[in-house]
Amino acid sequence: MIEYDAPVTRYYERLAAVQQRGSQASHQVLRDLLKEIMTNQVPRTILKEWAVHTFQDSTDYWTFRSNVCTMNAQSHSHWPFYLSAPSANVCCFIARCSSPFS
């Protein structure tokens, strides 16, 4: 039987052990924890097994893949707007549109 919570439990146990030693959990420590969990507790084929179980037909998988790619492209399509300095009109428009109470 697969214990689905085991990687999460192991992560927090190891993190607690690091913190009990009095050291801070740096990026390197967290990266090492995740690498250990991925290597020892999560099978390399987990994504493939999920996809085969979830998508019985290749058309369903292709549709899912297409939707994910489209959503990813749409989420990143607005970033060029942040590269230019906004004008006063744009700032006023953003301020009016972003307030939930206006």
C-alpha positions in Angstrom: 0.0 0.0 0.0 1.3 3.4 -0.9 1.5 6.0 1.8 0.8 9.3 0.0 1.5 11.5 3.0 4.9 9.9 3.6 7.0 12.4 1.6 5.3 15.3 3.2 5.7 13.8 6.7 9.4 13.1 6.0 10.0 16.6 4.8 8.6 18.1 8.0 10.4 15.6 10.2 13.7 16.5 8.6 13.0 20.2 8.7 12.2 20.0 12.4 15.4 18.1 13.0 17.4 20.9 11.2 15.7 23.5 13.3 16.2 21.7 16.5 19.9 21.8 15.9 19.6 25.5 16.0 20.5 26.1 12.4 18.4 28.1 9.9 16.8 26.3 7.0 18.7 27.8 4.1 17.9 27.3 0.4 20.6 24.7 0.2 19.2 22.7 3.2 15.6 22.9 1.7 17.0 21.8 -1.7 18.8 18.9 -0.2 15.6 17.8 1.7 13.5 17.9 -1.5 16.2 16.1 -3.5 16.4 13.3 -0.9 12.6 12.9 -0.9 12.4 12.9 -4.6 15.2 10.3 -4.9 14.0 7.9 -2.2 10.3 8.3 -1.8 8.7 9.5 -5.0 8.8 7.1 -7.9 10.2 8.4 -11.2 7.1 7.2 -13.1 4.5 8.9 -10.8 3.5 11.5 -13.4 3.2 8.9 -16.1 1.1 6.6 -13.9 -1.2 9.4 -13.1 -1.7 10.4 -16.7 -2.3 6.8 -17.8 -4.8 6.3 -15.0 -6.5 9.7 -15.6 -6.7 9.9 -19.4 -8.0 6.6 -20.9 -7.9 8.0 -24.4 -5.0 9.8 -26.1 -7.4 12.5 -27.3 -8.2 13.3 -23.7 -4.5 13.6 -22.8 -3.9 15.8 -25.9 -6.7 18.1 -24.9 -5.4 18.4 -21.4 -1.9 19.1 -22.6 -3.2 21.7 -25.0 -5.2 23.5 -22.3 -2.2 23.5 -20.0 0.0 25.0 -22.7 -2.6 27.6 -23.5 -3.1 28.6 -19.9 0.7 28.8 -19.4 1.1 31.1 -22.5 -1.8 33.3 -21.3 -0.4 33.7 -17.8 3.0 34.9 -19.2 1.6 37.0 -22.1 1.1 40.1 -19.9 4.7 40.4 -18.5 6.0 42.8 -21.3 3.6 45.4 -20.0 5.7 45.5 -16.8 8.8 46.3 -18.7 7.8 49.9 -19.7 7.4 52.8 -17.4 3.7 53.4 -16.9 2.2 56.8 -17.6 0.1 58.8 -15.2 -3.1 57.7 -17.0 -2.2 54.0 -16.7 -1.5 54.4 -13.0 -4.9 56.1 -12.4 -6.6 53.4 -14.4 -4.9 50.6 -12.4 -5.7 52.3 -9.1 -9.4 52.6 -10.0 -9.6 49.1 -11.3 -7.7 47.3 -8.6 -9.6 48.6 -5.6 -12.4 46.2 -4.5 -14.2 49.0 -2.8 -14.6 51.4 -5.7 
